[in-house]
C-alpha cells in the first residue's frame, strides 16, 4: 500500500520513509505541504503521515481542506508534531486527522499506529466494495444480470426528464418471449431459464452505446432507445426479432425454437415526459400477439 509522508525535515523524512518501507509499504515523500496536498487530492493514496508545520500548508490545513472537499473519502491521516497537550490533539482531530503522534516519537509506537491505519483503511475499502456490490444487486435481475424492473423504469424516467422539450424523441421496445409457458412445460424450467439468459445476452449485444435494456418481468424485456424515432426503432426491433428467431438451441433440444413479439412506442418531442411510453409499448405488444406473434407492432397500429 502507498503511504504518503510529508515533512520539511530531510532527516525525519528519511527516517519515516525507511520505517514505512520496513512495514512492507511504498513511501511517497514530500517536503512541502502544498505538494503533499495536491498529491493526496488525486486520490491514489489512502494513508498519510503529515508533519504539523510545513512550508506552504500545515498538516492540519491539509486535513481540513481534504475533509471539506470530500467528507466520505477513505483517507487515514496521522499528524506528527513536537507540540504536546490536549489542546493540540483536539485541534488536529477537529481538522480531520485520524490519529496524532508527538515528536520525538517511538518507532514502535508509530509502526503500531500506521498498522492501525492500514487495517482501518483495508476494512473501509472492503465495506465500500460491499456497498457497491449491494447497490448493483439492488438494480440487477438475479437471473439475467440485466437491470431489474425498478431500475429500467428509473432509467426511462431519467432519460425522458433529460430529453426535454424540443429534443429528439425516445423510443422503447417491449419484448415478450412467445409461448414461454409451453417451453417450460415441454423442455423444463432449467431450459426456460437458459433461454431467458440467452435472450438477455442477445438484447445486450443489440444495444448501442447509450441504449439500456432490462428485464421488465417474467419473460418480458424493455429496451430504451434515446434519440430514436419510430421508424428506426421499428427497424431495430425487427432486426432483433429475426436474430432471436434464428438462435440455435440444439444443445438444449433439437426441436426448441424461440420467437419474440415486440411492441414499439415513441415519445412526442413536444412533451416526452408526459407520456406513458411503457403502457403504449405494452399495448403495441398485445397487438403483435393478437396478430399472430413473432411480429413487431408500433403503438397506434403502425
One Martini backbone bead per residue (centre of mass of N, CA, C, O) as a GRO file, in nm:
protein
  302
    1UNK     BB    1   0.098   0.035   0.021
    2UNK     BB    2   0.052   0.365  -0.002
    3UNK     BB    3   0.251   0.622   0.175
    4UNK     BB    4   0.233   0.939   0.282
    5UNK     BB    5   0.507   1.176   0.329
    6UNK     BB    6   0.532   1.483   0.533
    7UNK     BB    7   0.849   1.667   0.561
    8UNK     BB    8   1.090   1.933   0.607
    9UNK     BB    9   1.273   1.713   0.732
   10UNK     BB   10   1.505   1.509   0.596
   11UNK     BB   11   1.555   1.316   0.832
   12UNK     BB   12   1.262   1.243   0.897
   13UNK     BB   13   1.189   1.147   0.614
   14UNK     BB   14   1.387   0.909   0.603
   15UNK     BB   15   1.288   0.764   0.854
   16UNK     BB   16   0.992   0.725   0.763
   17UNK     BB   17   1.052   0.576   0.501
   18UNK     BB   18   1.192   0.328   0.632
   19UNK     BB   19   0.958   0.246   0.810
   20UNK     BB   20   0.757   0.189   0.581
   21UNK     BB   21   0.930  -0.018   0.433
   22UNK     BB   22   0.950  -0.216   0.681
   23UNK     BB   23   0.623  -0.268   0.650
   24UNK     BB   24   0.572  -0.303   0.320
   25UNK     BB   25   0.566  -0.014   0.198
   26UNK     BB   26   0.506   0.282  -0.009
   27UNK     BB   27   0.673   0.570  -0.025
   28UNK     BB   28   0.554   0.919  -0.041
   29UNK     BB   29   0.753   1.210  -0.077
   30UNK     BB   30   0.745   1.532   0.109
   31UNK     BB   31   0.847   1.891   0.185
   32UNK     BB   32   0.553   1.997   0.098
   33UNK     BB   33   0.227   2.077   0.157
   34UNK     BB   34   0.112   2.133  -0.127
   35UNK     BB   35   0.217   1.877  -0.267
   36UNK     BB   36   0.077   1.683  -0.079
   37UNK     BB   37  -0.211   1.776  -0.131
   38UNK     BB   38  -0.221   1.725  -0.438
   39UNK     BB   39  -0.170   1.421  -0.417
   40UNK     BB   40  -0.410   1.350  -0.232
   41UNK     BB   41  -0.633   1.462  -0.425
   42UNK     BB   42  -0.608   1.232  -0.645
   43UNK     BB   43  -0.657   0.937  -0.468
   44UNK     BB   44  -0.407   0.710  -0.448
   45UNK     BB   45  -0.405   0.775  -0.137
   46UNK     BB   46  -0.496   0.650   0.208
   47UNK     BB   47  -0.220   0.725   0.358
   48UNK     BB   48  -0.093   0.967   0.609
   49UNK     BB   49   0.213   1.144   0.710
   50UNK     BB   50   0.204   1.453   0.893
   51UNK     BB   51   0.334   1.738   0.945
   52UNK     BB   52   0.249   2.020   1.092
   53UNK     BB   53   0.504   2.188   0.997
   54UNK     BB   54   0.492   2.351   0.672
   55UNK     BB   55   0.539   2.453   0.372
   56UNK     BB   56   0.235   2.618   0.253
   57UNK     BB   57   0.115   2.367   0.448
   58UNK     BB   58  -0.037   2.225   0.695
   59UNK     BB   59  -0.151   1.944   0.818
   60UNK     BB   60  -0.435   2.047   0.918
   61UNK     BB   61  -0.502   2.193   0.651
   62UNK     BB   62  -0.509   1.943   0.478
   63UNK     BB   63  -0.731   1.799   0.628
   64UNK     BB   64  -0.954   2.014   0.606
   65UNK     BB   65  -0.969   2.027   0.296
   66UNK     BB   66  -1.021   1.727   0.231
   67UNK     BB   67  -1.279   1.694   0.404
   68UNK     BB   68  -1.443   1.919   0.262
   69UNK     BB   69  -1.432   1.798  -0.032
   70UNK     BB   70  -1.444   1.475   0.099
   71UNK     BB   71  -1.601   1.324   0.357
   72UNK     BB   72  -1.618   1.006   0.236
   73UNK     BB   73  -1.333   0.956   0.218
   74UNK     BB   74  -1.070   0.733   0.219
   75UNK     BB   75  -0.864   0.865   0.496
   76UNK     BB   76  -0.557   0.829   0.672
   77UNK     BB   77  -0.437   1.059   0.931
   78UNK     BB   78  -0.112   1.143   1.057
   79UNK     BB   79   0.004   1.349   1.308
   80UNK     BB   80   0.323   1.518   1.339
   81UNK     BB   81   0.458   1.659   1.656
   82UNK     BB   82   0.606   1.869   1.910
   83UNK     BB   83   0.339   1.918   2.016
   84UNK     BB   84   0.162   1.942   2.325
   85UNK     BB   85  -0.148   1.846   2.423
   86UNK     BB   86  -0.492   1.861   2.419
   87UNK     BB   87  -0.531   2.101   2.225
   88UNK     BB   88  -0.368   1.988   1.986
   89UNK     BB   89  -0.523   1.730   1.947
   90UNK     BB   90  -0.799   1.862   1.898
   91UNK     BB   91  -0.720   2.029   1.651
   92UNK     BB   92  -0.642   1.792   1.468
   93UNK     BB   93  -0.913   1.634   1.483
   94UNK     BB   94  -1.098   1.869   1.386
   95UNK     BB   95  -0.947   1.878   1.095
   96UNK     BB   96  -0.925   1.534   1.034
   97UNK     BB   97  -0.766   1.360   1.198
   98UNK     BB   98  -0.700   1.021   1.301
   99UNK     BB   99  -0.412   1.089   1.427
  100UNK     BB  100  -0.143   1.122   1.694
  101UNK     BB  101   0.209   1.231   1.709
  102UNK     BB  102   0.491   1.281   1.906
  103UNK     BB  103   0.780   1.453   1.946
  104UNK     BB  104   0.965   1.214   1.998
  105UNK     BB  105   0.923   0.913   1.848
  106UNK     BB  106   0.833   0.591   1.858
  107UNK     BB  107   0.869   0.345   1.640
  108UNK     BB  108   0.665   0.142   1.757
  109UNK     BB  109   0.427   0.339   1.772
  110UNK     BB  110   0.412   0.421   1.472
  111UNK     BB  111   0.378   0.140   1.361
  112UNK     BB  112   0.111   0.084   1.507
  113UNK     BB  113  -0.049   0.324   1.384
  114UNK     BB  114  -0.014   0.240   1.090
  115UNK     BB  115  -0.147  -0.036   1.127
  116UNK     BB  116  -0.422   0.079   1.196
  117UNK     BB  117  -0.460   0.229   0.928
  118UNK     BB  118  -0.447  -0.014   0.740
  119UNK     BB  119  -0.686  -0.170   0.864
  120UNK     BB  120  -0.897   0.052   0.833
  121UNK     BB  121  -0.880   0.090   0.526
  122UNK     BB  122  -0.936  -0.202   0.445
  123UNK     BB  123  -1.220  -0.217   0.572
  124UNK     BB  124  -1.343   0.028   0.420
  125UNK     BB  125  -1.297  -0.090   0.134
  126UNK     BB  126  -1.468  -0.343   0.173
  127UNK     BB  127  -1.729  -0.190   0.238
  128UNK     BB  128  -1.744  -0.028  -0.023
  129UNK     BB  129  -1.763  -0.276  -0.211
  130UNK     BB  130  -2.014  -0.396  -0.082
  131UNK     BB  131  -2.199  -0.153  -0.143
  132UNK     BB  132  -2.167  -0.170  -0.448
  133UNK     BB  133  -2.281  -0.454  -0.478
  134UNK     BB  134  -2.557  -0.394  -0.350
  135UNK     BB  135  -2.638  -0.176  -0.553
  136UNK     BB  136  -2.630  -0.361  -0.799
  137UNK     BB  137  -2.832  -0.575  -0.694
  138UNK     BB  138  -3.074  -0.371  -0.665
  139UNK     BB  139  -3.057  -0.339  -1.008
  140UNK     BB  140  -3.053  -0.657  -1.051
  141UNK     BB  141  -3.110  -0.937  -1.222
  142UNK     BB  142  -3.038  -1.255  -1.116
  143UNK     BB  143  -3.048  -1.414  -1.392
  144UNK     BB  144  -2.946  -1.197  -1.634
  145UNK     BB  145  -2.807  -0.906  -1.531
  146UNK     BB  146  -3.004  -0.705  -1.566
  147UNK     BB  147  -3.210  -0.480  -1.528
  148UNK     BB  148  -3.460  -0.419  -1.339
  149UNK     BB  149  -3.765  -0.298  -1.313
  150UNK     BB  150  -3.695  -0.038  -1.151
  151UNK     BB  151  -3.436   0.046  -1.310
  152UNK     BB  152  -3.553   0.077  -1.602
  153UNK     BB  153  -3.763   0.290  -1.519
  154UNK     BB  154  -3.557   0.493  -1.415
  155UNK     BB  155  -3.410   0.533  -1.683
  156UNK     BB  156  -3.656   0.644  -1.833
  157UNK     BB  157  -3.711   0.890  -1.660
  158UNK     BB  158  -3.434   1.022  -1.703
  159UNK     BB  159  -3.449   1.042  -2.010
  160UNK     BB  160  -3.708   1.219  -2.030
  161UNK     BB  161  -3.603   1.453  -1.852
  162UNK     BB  162  -3.341   1.512  -2.030
  163UNK     BB  163  -3.463   1.568  -2.307
  164UNK     BB  164  -3.694   1.749  -2.345
  165UNK     BB  165  -3.804   2.004  -2.517
  166UNK     BB  166  -3.734   1.955  -2.867
  167UNK     BB  167  -3.609   1.688  -2.863
  168UNK     BB  168  -3.537   1.398  -2.937
  169UNK     BB  169  -3.673   1.109  -2.936
  170UNK     BB  170  -3.808   0.830  -2.752
  171UNK     BB  171  -3.770   0.478  -2.745
  172UNK     BB  172  -3.954   0.166  -2.700
  173UNK     BB  173  -3.904  -0.187  -2.628
  174UNK     BB  174  -4.124  -0.468  -2.612
  175UNK     BB  175  -4.053  -0.793  -2.496
  176UNK     BB  176  -4.189  -1.128  -2.582
  177UNK     BB  177  -4.185  -1.453  -2.515
  178UNK     BB  178  -4.305  -1.698  -2.691
  179UNK     BB  179  -4.446  -1.953  -2.536
  180UNK     BB  180  -4.306  -2.002  -2.249
  181UNK     BB  181  -4.477  -2.215  -2.107
  182UNK     BB  182  -4.422  -2.438  -2.316
  183UNK     BB  183  -4.120  -2.454  -2.268
  184UNK     BB  184  -4.136  -2.539  -1.972
  185UNK     BB  185  -4.323  -2.791  -2.015
  186UNK     BB  186  -4.136  -2.938  -2.242
  187UNK     BB  187  -3.814  -2.861  -2.123
  188UNK     BB  188  -3.807  -2.697  -1.874
  189UNK     BB  189  -3.692  -2.459  -1.648
  190UNK     BB  190  -3.394  -2.460  -1.719
  191UNK     BB  191  -3.434  -2.398  -2.016
  192UNK     BB  192  -3.591  -2.138  -1.971
  193UNK     BB  193  -3.361  -1.984  -1.831
  194UNK     BB  194  -3.157  -2.003  -2.067
  195UNK     BB  195  -3.331  -1.846  -2.265
  196UNK     BB  196  -3.338  -1.581  -2.106
  197UNK     BB  197  -3.034  -1.535  -2.108
  198UNK     BB  198  -3.002  -1.530  -2.420
  199UNK     BB  199  -3.189  -1.295  -2.467
  200UNK     BB  200  -3.033  -1.092  -2.298
  201UNK     BB  201  -2.770  -1.109  -2.463
  202UNK     BB  202  -2.895  -1.018  -2.733
  203UNK     BB  203  -2.986  -0.739  -2.634
  204UNK     BB  204  -2.710  -0.634  -2.549
  205UNK     BB  205  -2.576  -0.658  -2.832
  206UNK     BB  206  -2.791  -0.454  -2.967
  207UNK     BB  207  -2.688  -0.232  -2.812
  208UNK     BB  208  -2.608   0.074  -2.782
  209UNK     BB  209  -2.431   0.294  -2.603
  210UNK     BB  210  -2.719   0.451  -2.488
  211UNK     BB  211  -2.861   0.207  -2.426
  212UNK     BB  212  -3.127   0.015  -2.260
  213UNK     BB  213  -3.174  -0.291  -2.055
  214UNK     BB  214  -3.451  -0.494  -1.919
  215UNK     BB  215  -3.629  -0.675  -1.683
  216UNK     BB  216  -3.967  -0.645  -1.643
  217UNK     BB  217  -4.087  -0.952  -1.649
  218UNK     BB  218  -4.029  -1.257  -1.678
  219UNK     BB  219  -4.055  -1.255  -2.044
  220UNK     BB  220  -3.998  -0.943  -2.016
  221UNK     BB  221  -3.857  -0.666  -2.212
  222UNK     BB  222  -3.673  -0.349  -2.190
  223UNK     BB  223  -3.601  -0.092  -2.433
  224UNK     BB  224  -3.389   0.196  -2.464
  225UNK     BB  225  -3.405   0.471  -2.720
  226UNK     BB  226  -3.230   0.724  -2.768
  227UNK     BB  227  -3.268   0.929  -3.022
  228UNK     BB  228  -3.543   0.769  -3.141
  229UNK     BB  229  -3.742   0.686  -3.380
  230UNK     BB  230  -3.987   0.482  -3.506
  231UNK     BB  231  -3.845   0.369  -3.756
  232UNK     BB  232  -3.580   0.280  -3.619
  233UNK     BB  233  -3.716   0.105  -3.400
  234UNK     BB  234  -3.849  -0.098  -3.591
  235UNK     BB  235  -3.588  -0.200  -3.722
  236UNK     BB  236  -3.458  -0.301  -3.462
  237UNK     BB  237  -3.682  -0.493  -3.370
  238UNK     BB  238  -3.668  -0.675  -3.626
  239UNK     BB  239  -3.373  -0.757  -3.605
  240UNK     BB  240  -3.399  -0.896  -3.331
  241UNK     BB  241  -3.621  -1.094  -3.400
  242UNK     BB  242  -3.460  -1.251  -3.618
  243UNK     BB  243  -3.224  -1.337  -3.435
  244UNK     BB  244  -3.399  -1.508  -3.237
  245UNK     BB  245  -3.520  -1.702  -3.450
  246UNK     BB  246  -3.206  -1.807  -3.525
  247UNK     BB  247  -3.151  -1.948  -3.276
  248UNK     BB  248  -2.951  -2.197  -3.120
  249UNK     BB  249  -3.087  -2.494  -2.916
  250UNK     BB  250  -2.953  -2.786  -2.950
  251UNK     BB  251  -2.832  -2.834  -2.657
  252UNK     BB  252  -3.130  -2.872  -2.544
  253UNK     BB  253  -3.307  -2.895  -2.827
  254UNK     BB  254  -3.388  -2.955  -3.155
  255UNK     BB  255  -3.701  -2.834  -3.119
  256UNK     BB  256  -3.600  -2.564  -3.011
  257UNK     BB  257  -3.767  -2.250  -3.031
  258UNK     BB  258  -3.756  -1.885  -3.087
  259UNK     BB  259  -3.974  -1.606  -3.013
  260UNK     BB  260  -4.081  -1.259  -3.062
  261UNK     BB  261  -4.260  -0.994  -2.937
  262UNK     BB  262  -4.313  -0.641  -3.044
  263UNK     BB  263  -4.323  -0.322  -2.883
  264UNK     BB  264  -4.374   0.021  -2.999
  265UNK     BB  265  -4.263   0.343  -2.864
  266UNK     BB  266  -4.295   0.708  -2.903
  267UNK     BB  267  -4.212   1.007  -2.834
  268UNK     BB  268  -4.301   1.334  -2.799
  269UNK     BB  269  -4.112   1.615  -2.834
  270UNK     BB  270  -4.311   1.816  -2.686
  271UNK     BB  271  -4.385   1.573  -2.439
  272UNK     BB  272  -4.223   1.315  -2.310
  273UNK     BB  273  -4.289   1.303  -1.990
  274UNK     BB  274  -4.622   1.265  -2.027
  275UNK     BB  275  -4.575   0.972  -2.126
  276UNK     BB  276  -4.673   0.627  -2.142
  277UNK     BB  277  -4.466   0.422  -2.290
  278UNK     BB  278  -4.509   0.142  -2.168
  279UNK     BB  279  -4.811   0.118  -2.221
  280UNK     BB  280  -4.788   0.153  -2.529
  281UNK     BB  281  -4.597  -0.086  -2.580
  282UNK     BB  282  -4.788  -0.298  -2.459
  283UNK     BB  283  -5.014  -0.257  -2.666
  284UNK     BB  284  -4.840  -0.332  -2.911
  285UNK     BB  285  -4.774  -0.616  -2.812
  286UNK     BB  286  -5.064  -0.721  -2.806
  287UNK     BB  287  -5.101  -0.690  -3.112
  288UNK     BB  288  -4.879  -0.891  -3.194
  289UNK     BB  289  -5.020  -1.132  -3.062
  290UNK     BB  290  -5.292  -1.116  -3.215
  291UNK     BB  291  -5.143  -1.135  -3.512
  292UNK     BB  292  -4.935  -1.411  -3.430
  293UNK     BB  293  -4.665  -1.341  -3.364
  294UNK     BB  294  -4.353  -1.263  -3.447
  295UNK     BB  295  -4.382  -0.938  -3.409
  296UNK     BB  296  -4.404  -0.587  -3.506
  297UNK     BB  297  -4.542  -0.309  -3.320
  298UNK     BB  298  -4.696   0.001  -3.329
  299UNK     BB  299  -4.818   0.244  -3.178
  300UNK     BB  300  -5.138   0.272  -3.342
  301UNK     BB  301  -5.083   0.041  -3.580
  302UNK     BB  302  -4.784   0.066  -3.732
   0.00000   0.00000   0.00000
